[in-house]
Amino acid sequence: MIRPLIHSLTRIADATRQSFVKHPRRITGGIGALLLGTGVTAFGIAPLAPDAADLPVRQVVEALATPTFEVPGVLAASSNDFVLFRSDMTRRDDTAQSLLQRLGVVDTEAQGFLRTDATARQLLQGRGGRLVSVETNDRQELQRLTSRWLAGDDRKFSRLVIENGPEGFKSRLETGELTASARLASGTIRSSLFAATDAANIPDPVAVQLAEMFSNDIDFRRDLRQGDRFSVVYESLEADGESMRTGRVLSAEFINNGRKHEGVWFEEPGQRGAYYGFNGESSRKFYLSSPLEFSRVSSGYGMRFHPISGTRKAHLGVDYAAPTGTPVRTIADGVVEFAGEQRGYGNVIYIRHRSNQTTVYAHLSRIGVRQGQKINQGDWIGAVGSTGASTGPHLHFEFRENGVHQDPLVIARQSESIPINPSARARFDALAQLQRVKLDAAASVQQASAE
């Protein structure tokens, strides 16, 4: 049955081909007319389709579930509440209202608590400069306040915490131990030591210690040269990660006019610490170079024109210009021989040292020791003033040996070093090696910054 069908289709195709060969124009025209008719028909029907603007519009609303991401140890935040953090420093004239306003807290209840609670009131007592951190909700209401400041002990700090709980505001005052961490720094002298340390963001107490460490070898008023370099490792005493103050300089290197000076702090058990060279030679002298940490010699030892009598007269000591209240320290271990008021010296202290040697500290505004008291090198004994026969605030300092006056500056330079105990040498060598690595790291940081 399939064969006859195929045979019939073949005959129709042959007949069509023969007709197209004999009458090509007639067949082509018929096909064109057929296509044209179809196009006209399509053209006439197309406009009957509906306009999209007239089609009905339907709004579909479907609720979507918000996925929740949970992190172990972290509470999921409320969709309607969040916590804001802000910090600022207290000022000497701050009130509860001014402090909280500066911290972005709008909470009259919190203001009242800071004014009335005995523990909370301690926040605004003192000179100011305390860092305060607060946490508030999105309505700017106080949730938590934290502040820290130094306690009476140099190694402790106070922590004030105020929290807003279901029962209202509560406060507590805690005491913690300061933790020490080492900080590295370095700088280059352009004009002065303090300008260089300021440029390197080194605190002033560290700069004072640097000057003190190398005062026997470098005159920081006359010997500094442009391009002198220094590196230092010092303690930062911190409370909960916040730096509260600087501690001791642990090691330092100062290159002055091409000459290297070094020092590392080492403290033997049961003895006062001191600075030593990295080779173990002591930097500590029996006498300090000056009774003031950092000052200017306004009048040296010897003959001079006396500012009060108006005549040339021997000046049997050294005058250090300094503001009233500047701390005065003893230059060596000794015993207070006299502490009180005496003729032109005003408030004066005599300290007896070894070998019948005596030091005199005159024109003091304040005396901090008493007769017969034992004191150690570097101890605070009083404050600079202008009592007695004085034309302005300064310290008059004398050195006497068997009652005979000597030039204090010469005595300080000639003072012998205090050696390290041989039994502690192994501990010192280990410490010195560690500090050498840190000093090298500090110097490399400066070099990298310069490049």
MARTOR-599738 format. One record per residue (C-alpha): residue number from 1; residue in one letter; x, y, z. Coordinates in Angstrom, 2 decimals. Layout:
% residues N
seq, type, px, py, pz
NUM, a, X, Y, Z $
...
This chain:
% residues 451
seq, type, px, py, pz
1, m, 0.00, 0.00, 0.00 $
2, i, 2.97, 2.28, 0.67 $
3, r, 4.53, 1.66, -2.75 $
4, p, 1.50, 2.94, -4.78 $
5, l, 1.41, 6.09, -2.55 $
6, i, 5.07, 6.84, -3.19 $
7, h, 4.59, 6.23, -6.90 $
8, s, 1.64, 8.69, -7.04 $
9, l, 3.62, 11.43, -5.20 $
10, t, 6.53, 11.03, -7.60 $
11, r, 4.23, 11.47, -10.63 $
12, i, 2.72, 14.67, -9.13 $
13, a, 6.18, 16.16, -8.52 $
14, d, 7.29, 15.38, -12.10 $
15, a, 4.13, 16.98, -13.54 $
16, t, 4.65, 20.14, -11.41 $
17, r, 8.27, 20.47, -12.50 $
18, q, 7.32, 20.14, -16.20 $
19, s, 4.56, 22.76, -15.85 $
20, f, 6.99, 25.25, -14.16 $
21, v, 9.46, 24.73, -17.02 $
22, k, 6.76, 25.35, -19.69 $
23, h, 4.92, 28.27, -17.96 $
24, p, 7.33, 29.94, -15.41 $
25, r, 5.77, 33.44, -15.43 $
26, r, 2.23, 32.20, -14.94 $
27, i, 3.14, 30.00, -11.98 $
28, t, 5.33, 32.75, -10.33 $
29, g, 2.54, 35.29, -10.61 $
30, g, 0.07, 32.90, -9.00 $
31, i, 2.37, 32.33, -6.06 $
32, g, 2.88, 36.14, -5.63 $
33, a, -0.87, 36.73, -5.67 $
34, l, -1.36, 34.05, -3.08 $
35, l, 1.28, 35.61, -0.76 $
36, l, -0.15, 39.12, -1.24 $
37, g, -3.60, 37.94, -0.28 $
38, t, -2.27, 36.34, 2.81 $
39, g, -0.41, 39.58, 3.79 $
40, v, -3.53, 41.68, 3.33 $
41, t, -5.45, 39.27, 5.45 $
42, a, -2.79, 39.47, 8.20 $
43, f, -2.80, 43.27, 7.99 $
44, g, -6.53, 43.32, 8.48 $
45, i, -6.59, 40.96, 11.42 $
46, a, -3.60, 42.34, 13.44 $
47, p, -5.37, 45.47, 14.78 $
48, l, -8.03, 43.24, 16.34 $
49, a, -5.51, 42.15, 19.15 $
50, p, -6.13, 43.82, 22.59 $
51, d, -4.05, 46.89, 23.60 $
52, a, -1.62, 46.14, 26.46 $
53, a, -2.63, 49.36, 28.25 $
54, d, -6.22, 48.07, 28.43 $
55, l, -5.32, 44.75, 29.96 $
56, p, -6.35, 44.34, 33.64 $
57, v, -3.58, 44.84, 36.25 $
58, r, -3.40, 42.63, 39.34 $
59, q, -1.08, 43.27, 42.34 $
60, v, 0.39, 40.24, 43.98 $
61, v, 1.68, 40.56, 47.59 $
62, e, 3.68, 37.70, 49.05 $
63, a, 5.39, 37.62, 52.51 $
64, l, 9.06, 36.61, 52.42 $
65, a, 10.77, 35.06, 55.44 $
66, t, 13.98, 36.93, 56.52 $
67, p, 16.83, 34.48, 57.00 $
68, t, 18.54, 34.55, 60.41 $
69, f, 22.32, 34.23, 60.58 $
70, e, 23.65, 33.09, 63.92 $
71, v, 27.28, 33.50, 64.94 $
72, p, 28.44, 31.44, 67.92 $
73, g, 28.99, 33.62, 70.97 $
74, v, 27.17, 36.66, 69.48 $
75, l, 23.59, 37.57, 70.39 $
76, a, 21.23, 38.17, 67.51 $
77, a, 20.42, 41.89, 67.21 $
78, s, 16.85, 43.01, 67.61 $
79, s, 15.22, 44.32, 64.45 $
80, n, 13.92, 47.31, 66.41 $
81, d, 16.96, 48.24, 68.51 $
82, f, 20.71, 48.72, 68.10 $
83, v, 23.67, 49.90, 70.18 $
84, l, 25.72, 53.05, 69.51 $
85, f, 29.26, 53.54, 70.87 $
86, r, 31.08, 56.82, 71.47 $
87, s, 34.11, 58.06, 73.46 $
88, d, 35.41, 61.44, 74.64 $
89, m, 37.69, 62.99, 77.27 $
90, t, 36.45, 64.69, 80.42 $
91, r, 37.25, 68.38, 80.87 $
92, r, 38.07, 70.23, 84.05 $
93, d, 34.86, 72.31, 83.89 $
94, d, 32.58, 69.43, 82.82 $
95, t, 29.16, 68.83, 84.36 $
96, a, 27.08, 65.69, 84.00 $
97, q, 24.97, 67.44, 81.38 $
98, s, 27.87, 68.81, 79.28 $
99, l, 29.73, 65.50, 79.28 $
100, l, 26.70, 63.42, 78.26 $
101, q, 25.70, 65.93, 75.57 $
102, r, 29.18, 65.72, 74.06 $
103, l, 28.87, 61.94, 74.08 $
104, g, 25.51, 62.08, 72.26 $
105, v, 23.50, 60.88, 75.28 $
106, v, 19.99, 62.34, 75.69 $
107, d, 18.92, 60.91, 79.02 $
108, t, 17.80, 63.08, 81.95 $
109, e, 17.73, 60.06, 84.27 $
110, a, 21.39, 59.33, 83.49 $
111, q, 22.29, 62.99, 84.15 $
112, g, 20.60, 62.85, 87.53 $
113, f, 22.40, 59.63, 88.44 $
114, l, 25.80, 61.15, 87.60 $
115, r, 25.01, 64.13, 89.82 $
116, t, 23.66, 62.25, 92.84 $
117, d, 25.40, 58.88, 93.02 $
118, a, 28.51, 59.09, 95.23 $
119, t, 30.48, 56.59, 93.14 $
120, a, 29.45, 58.09, 89.79 $
121, r, 30.39, 61.60, 90.94 $
122, q, 34.06, 60.56, 91.06 $
123, l, 34.08, 60.63, 87.27 $
124, l, 34.05, 64.44, 87.21 $
125, q, 36.41, 64.95, 90.14 $
126, g, 40.02, 65.91, 89.48 $
127, r, 41.72, 67.68, 86.60 $
128, g, 39.88, 66.05, 83.70 $
129, g, 41.48, 64.24, 80.80 $
130, r, 39.82, 60.89, 81.57 $
131, l, 38.66, 58.79, 78.64 $
132, v, 34.93, 57.97, 78.86 $
133, s, 33.18, 55.41, 76.65 $
134, v, 29.40, 55.05, 76.45 $
135, e, 26.91, 52.68, 74.89 $
136, t, 23.43, 53.98, 74.00 $
137, n, 20.37, 52.56, 72.29 $
138, d, 18.81, 54.05, 69.17 $
139, r, 16.86, 56.48, 71.38 $
140, q, 20.19, 57.88, 72.69 $
141, e, 19.50, 56.55, 76.19 $
142, l, 22.52, 55.49, 78.24 $
143, q, 23.00, 51.75, 78.59 $
144, r, 26.60, 51.58, 79.86 $
145, l, 29.40, 54.02, 80.74 $
146, t, 33.04, 53.07, 81.39 $
147, s, 36.00, 55.21, 82.44 $
148, r, 39.50, 54.52, 83.78 $
149, w, 42.07, 56.64, 85.57 $
150, l, 45.27, 56.18, 87.54 $
151, a, 44.91, 55.23, 91.18 $
152, g, 47.23, 56.38, 93.96 $
153, d, 49.60, 53.47, 93.24 $
154, d, 51.69, 53.94, 90.09 $
155, r, 50.95, 50.37, 89.01 $
156, k, 47.18, 50.38, 89.60 $
157, f, 44.17, 52.03, 87.97 $
158, s, 40.53, 52.67, 88.88 $
159, r, 37.69, 51.55, 86.60 $
160, l, 34.23, 53.14, 86.91 $
161, v, 31.33, 51.22, 85.37 $
162, i, 27.73, 52.55, 85.22 $
163, e, 25.03, 50.26, 83.80 $
164, n, 21.32, 50.67, 83.18 $
165, g, 19.46, 47.49, 84.14 $
166, p, 15.89, 46.44, 84.96 $
167, e, 16.22, 48.10, 88.37 $
168, g, 17.67, 51.34, 87.00 $
169, f, 21.21, 52.70, 87.02 $
170, k, 23.89, 51.09, 89.16 $
171, s, 27.58, 51.99, 89.54 $
172, r, 30.69, 50.20, 90.73 $
173, l, 34.32, 51.22, 91.17 $
174, e, 36.97, 48.56, 90.55 $
175, t, 40.74, 48.49, 90.89 $
176, g, 43.00, 46.78, 88.38 $
177, e, 46.69, 46.26, 87.71 $
178, l, 48.35, 48.21, 84.93 $
179, t, 50.03, 46.01, 82.35 $
180, a, 53.32, 47.03, 80.76 $
181, s, 54.06, 46.68, 77.06 $
182, a, 57.17, 47.77, 75.18 $
183, r, 56.94, 50.49, 72.53 $
184, l, 59.59, 51.26, 69.94 $
185, a, 60.36, 54.73, 68.61 $
186, s, 63.13, 56.66, 66.91 $
187, g, 63.81, 60.15, 65.61 $
188, t, 66.26, 62.58, 64.05 $
189, i, 67.42, 65.87, 65.54 $
190, r, 66.50, 68.91, 63.42 $
191, s, 66.60, 71.61, 66.08 $
192, s, 66.17, 70.24, 69.62 $
193, l, 65.53, 66.98, 71.45 $
194, f, 61.95, 67.86, 72.36 $
195, a, 61.13, 68.96, 68.80 $
196, a, 62.44, 65.63, 67.53 $
197, t, 60.50, 63.57, 70.09 $
198, d, 57.32, 65.56, 69.35 $
199, a, 57.74, 64.84, 65.63 $
200, a, 58.13, 61.12, 66.44 $
201, n, 55.06, 61.15, 68.77 $
202, i, 57.24, 60.25, 71.76 $
203, p, 55.79, 61.42, 75.12 $
204, d, 57.65, 64.17, 77.00 $
205, p, 58.45, 61.95, 80.03 $
206, v, 60.37, 59.65, 77.69 $
207, a, 62.30, 62.62, 76.25 $
208, v, 63.22, 63.73, 79.78 $
209, q, 64.51, 60.24, 80.59 $
210, l, 66.56, 60.20, 77.37 $
211, a, 68.22, 63.47, 78.35 $
212, e, 68.87, 62.12, 81.83 $
213, m, 70.35, 58.84, 80.56 $
214, f, 72.99, 60.52, 78.43 $
215, s, 73.47, 63.76, 80.38 $
216, n, 76.97, 62.74, 81.52 $
217, d, 78.07, 62.28, 77.90 $
218, i, 75.97, 64.82, 75.95 $
219, d, 75.23, 68.45, 76.77 $
220, f, 71.73, 68.69, 75.26 $
221, r, 71.93, 72.50, 75.17 $
222, r, 75.21, 72.74, 73.23 $
223, d, 76.29, 69.39, 71.80 $
224, l, 73.33, 68.44, 69.60 $
225, r, 73.88, 68.46, 65.83 $
226, q, 71.44, 68.38, 62.94 $
227, g, 71.15, 64.77, 61.80 $
228, d, 71.85, 63.22, 65.22 $
229, r, 69.72, 60.10, 65.59 $
230, f, 68.21, 58.20, 68.48 $
231, s, 66.21, 55.01, 69.05 $
232, v, 64.35, 54.14, 72.22 $
233, v, 62.38, 51.29, 73.78 $
234, y, 60.05, 52.37, 76.60 $
235, e, 57.19, 51.04, 78.70 $
236, s, 53.56, 51.88, 78.05 $
237, l, 51.42, 51.18, 81.12 $
238, e, 47.92, 50.18, 80.00 $
239, a, 44.49, 49.52, 81.50 $
240, d, 42.25, 47.23, 79.46 $
241, g, 44.31, 48.04, 76.37 $
242, e, 44.13, 51.82, 76.95 $
243, s, 47.49, 53.54, 77.49 $
244, m, 47.37, 55.39, 80.81 $
245, r, 50.93, 56.67, 81.06 $
246, t, 54.49, 55.94, 80.05 $
247, g, 56.82, 53.95, 82.25 $
248, r, 60.57, 53.60, 82.25 $
249, v, 62.90, 53.82, 79.26 $
250, l, 64.13, 50.23, 78.90 $
251, s, 66.93, 50.87, 76.43 $
252, a, 68.13, 53.66, 74.17 $
253, e, 70.76, 54.55, 71.62 $
254, f, 71.85, 58.10, 70.77 $
255, i, 74.26, 58.94, 67.95 $
256, n, 75.65, 62.41, 68.61 $
257, n, 78.13, 63.94, 66.16 $
258, g, 78.95, 60.45, 64.85 $
259, r, 79.56, 58.95, 68.29 $
260, k, 77.24, 56.23, 69.61 $
261, h, 75.95, 56.26, 73.20 $
262, e, 73.90, 53.35, 74.54 $
263, g, 72.09, 52.37, 77.71 $
264, v, 69.92, 49.49, 78.95 $
265, w, 68.00, 49.36, 82.24 $
266, f, 68.89, 46.51, 84.58 $
267, e, 67.69, 45.93, 88.11 $
268, e, 69.41, 43.43, 90.36 $
269, p, 67.24, 41.65, 92.96 $
270, g, 67.10, 43.67, 96.17 $
271, q, 68.98, 46.64, 94.67 $
272, r, 68.14, 49.87, 92.87 $
273, g, 68.12, 49.56, 89.10 $
274, a, 70.45, 51.51, 86.85 $
275, y, 71.45, 51.97, 83.22 $
276, y, 74.40, 50.07, 81.82 $
277, g, 76.16, 49.92, 78.50 $
278, f, 75.47, 46.85, 76.37 $
279, n, 78.97, 45.66, 77.20 $
280, g, 78.07, 45.63, 80.90 $
281, e, 79.83, 48.85, 81.86 $
282, s, 77.75, 50.90, 84.24 $
283, s, 76.21, 54.16, 83.11 $
284, r, 75.23, 54.95, 86.69 $
285, k, 77.48, 57.35, 88.53 $
286, f, 77.74, 57.80, 92.26 $
287, y, 76.59, 61.41, 91.75 $
288, l, 73.90, 62.48, 89.29 $
289, s, 74.85, 65.24, 86.88 $
290, s, 72.10, 67.60, 88.09 $
291, p, 69.56, 67.91, 90.92 $
292, l, 66.90, 68.76, 88.30 $
293, e, 65.78, 66.37, 85.58 $
294, f, 66.04, 68.84, 82.71 $
295, s, 67.01, 72.47, 83.22 $
296, r, 69.28, 75.32, 82.21 $
297, v, 72.37, 76.50, 84.09 $
298, s, 71.80, 80.23, 84.57 $
299, s, 74.94, 80.92, 86.60 $
300, g, 78.03, 78.77, 86.89 $
301, y, 80.69, 78.28, 89.56 $
302, g, 83.32, 81.00, 90.04 $
303, m, 83.60, 84.78, 89.99 $
304, r, 80.60, 86.72, 88.73 $
305, f, 78.78, 90.04, 88.98 $
306, h, 76.41, 89.57, 91.91 $
307, p, 72.82, 90.50, 90.90 $
308, i, 71.92, 91.86, 94.39 $
309, s, 75.13, 93.42, 95.81 $
310, g, 76.19, 94.81, 92.41 $
311, t, 79.81, 93.78, 92.94 $
312, r, 82.04, 91.01, 91.62 $
313, k, 81.86, 88.11, 94.01 $
314, a, 82.71, 84.41, 94.03 $
315, h, 79.72, 82.25, 93.22 $
316, l, 80.30, 79.07, 95.23 $
317, g, 77.65, 76.96, 93.53 $
318, v, 75.60, 76.52, 90.36 $
319, d, 72.22, 78.13, 89.68 $
320, y, 69.59, 76.24, 87.66 $
321, a, 66.80, 78.32, 86.14 $
322, a, 63.44, 76.58, 86.52 $
323, p, 59.81, 77.50, 87.27 $
324, t, 58.54, 77.55, 90.85 $
325, g, 57.42, 74.08, 91.88 $
326, t, 59.87, 72.15, 89.68 $
327, p, 60.83, 68.94, 91.56 $
328, v, 64.30, 68.87, 93.16 $
329, r, 66.06, 65.53, 93.79 $
330, t, 69.14, 64.47, 95.69 $
331, i, 72.13, 63.61, 93.54 $
332, a, 73.36, 60.73, 95.74 $
333, d, 72.51, 58.52, 98.71 $
334, g, 72.83, 60.29, 102.05 $
335, v, 71.29, 61.60, 105.27 $
336, v, 69.50, 64.94, 105.71 $
337, e, 71.72, 67.10, 107.92 $
338, f, 69.49, 70.19, 107.94 $
339, a, 66.09, 71.10, 106.48 $
340, g, 64.62, 74.53, 107.19 $
341, e, 65.12, 78.27, 106.73 $
342, q, 68.57, 79.85, 106.83 $
343, r, 69.66, 83.46, 106.13 $
344, g, 70.01, 84.30, 102.43 $
345, y, 69.46, 80.68, 101.41 $
346, g, 65.79, 80.85, 102.34 $
347, n, 64.36, 77.36, 102.53 $
348, v, 67.41, 75.11, 102.29 $
349, i, 68.38, 71.42, 102.64 $
350, y, 71.84, 70.04, 103.55 $
351, i, 72.54, 66.37, 102.76 $
352, r, 75.62, 64.54, 104.04 $
353, h, 77.10, 61.88, 101.76 $
354, r, 80.12, 59.57, 101.97 $
355, s, 83.65, 60.80, 102.72 $
356, n, 82.41, 63.92, 104.51 $
357, q, 80.87, 65.33, 101.32 $
358, t, 77.80, 67.57, 101.52 $
359, t, 75.33, 68.98, 98.98 $
360, v, 73.21, 72.12, 99.51 $
361, y, 69.83, 72.91, 97.87 $
362, a, 68.67, 76.51, 98.42 $
363, h, 65.82, 79.00, 97.68 $
364, l, 63.24, 76.19, 97.78 $
365, s, 59.51, 76.90, 97.73 $
366, r, 58.85, 73.62, 99.50 $
367, i, 60.82, 71.18, 101.68 $
368, g, 59.86, 67.52, 101.49 $
369, v, 62.30, 65.88, 103.91 $
370, r, 63.19, 66.15, 107.59 $
371, q, 66.45, 66.20, 109.52 $
372, g, 67.97, 62.75, 110.05 $
373, q, 66.04, 61.13, 107.20 $
374, k, 67.89, 58.64, 104.97 $
375, i, 67.40, 59.19, 101.25 $
376, n, 68.50, 57.49, 98.04 $
377, q, 69.90, 58.93, 94.84 $
378, g, 67.14, 60.53, 92.76 $
379, d, 64.63, 60.85, 95.64 $
380, w, 62.40, 63.95, 95.64 $
381, i, 63.37, 66.33, 98.43 $
382, g, 61.66, 69.64, 97.59 $
383, a, 60.64, 72.13, 94.93 $
384, v, 62.25, 75.11, 93.18 $
385, g, 61.33, 78.52, 94.57 $
386, s, 62.57, 82.05, 95.17 $
387, t, 62.92, 82.27, 98.96 $
388, g, 65.76, 84.11, 100.70 $
389, a, 68.09, 86.41, 98.74 $
390, s, 66.79, 85.55, 95.30 $
391, t, 65.82, 87.66, 92.29 $
392, g, 63.62, 84.98, 90.72 $
393, p, 62.71, 81.27, 90.75 $
394, h, 65.81, 79.06, 90.57 $
395, l, 67.74, 76.41, 92.47 $
396, h, 71.08, 77.30, 94.03 $
397, f, 73.14, 74.10, 94.36 $
398, e, 76.45, 73.63, 96.17 $
399, f, 78.93, 70.76, 96.66 $
400, r, 81.30, 70.77, 99.64 $
401, e, 84.09, 68.36, 100.55 $
402, n, 85.38, 68.64, 104.13 $
403, g, 83.67, 72.01, 104.25 $
404, v, 85.44, 73.34, 101.13 $
405, h, 83.34, 74.36, 98.14 $
406, q, 83.88, 72.47, 94.86 $
407, d, 82.47, 72.97, 91.35 $
408, p, 79.40, 70.65, 91.26 $
409, l, 79.64, 70.17, 87.48 $
410, v, 83.24, 68.96, 87.74 $
411, i, 82.35, 66.58, 90.59 $
412, a, 79.52, 65.07, 88.53 $
413, r, 81.77, 64.46, 85.51 $
414, q, 84.49, 62.88, 87.61 $
415, s, 82.12, 60.70, 89.63 $
416, e, 82.97, 57.01, 89.40 $
417, s, 80.60, 54.40, 87.98 $
418, i, 78.77, 51.85, 90.12 $
419, p, 79.73, 48.39, 88.74 $
420, i, 77.33, 45.52, 88.04 $
421, n, 77.44, 42.56, 90.39 $
422, p, 79.36, 39.68, 88.68 $
423, s, 76.78, 37.16, 89.93 $
424, a, 74.09, 38.93, 87.90 $
425, r, 76.11, 39.15, 84.67 $
426, a, 74.38, 36.19, 82.94 $
427, r, 70.93, 37.71, 83.55 $
428, f, 72.16, 41.05, 82.29 $
429, d, 73.61, 39.58, 79.07 $
430, a, 70.30, 37.86, 78.25 $
431, l, 68.35, 41.08, 78.84 $
432, a, 70.83, 43.16, 76.84 $
433, q, 70.58, 40.80, 73.86 $
434, l, 66.78, 41.10, 73.82 $
435, q, 66.91, 44.91, 74.06 $
436, r, 69.47, 45.08, 71.26 $
437, v, 67.03, 43.32, 68.92 $
438, k, 64.27, 45.80, 69.84 $
439, l, 66.51, 48.84, 69.37 $
440, d, 67.58, 47.60, 65.95 $
441, a, 63.91, 47.18, 65.04 $
442, a, 63.16, 50.75, 66.17 $
443, a, 66.03, 52.12, 64.06 $
444, s, 64.89, 50.16, 60.99 $
445, v, 61.37, 51.61, 61.32 $
446, q, 62.81, 55.13, 61.19 $
447, q, 64.94, 54.28, 58.17 $
448, a, 61.97, 52.73, 56.34 $
449, s, 59.86, 55.83, 57.05 $
450, a, 62.60, 58.13, 55.72 $
451, e, 62.88, 56.13, 52.50 $
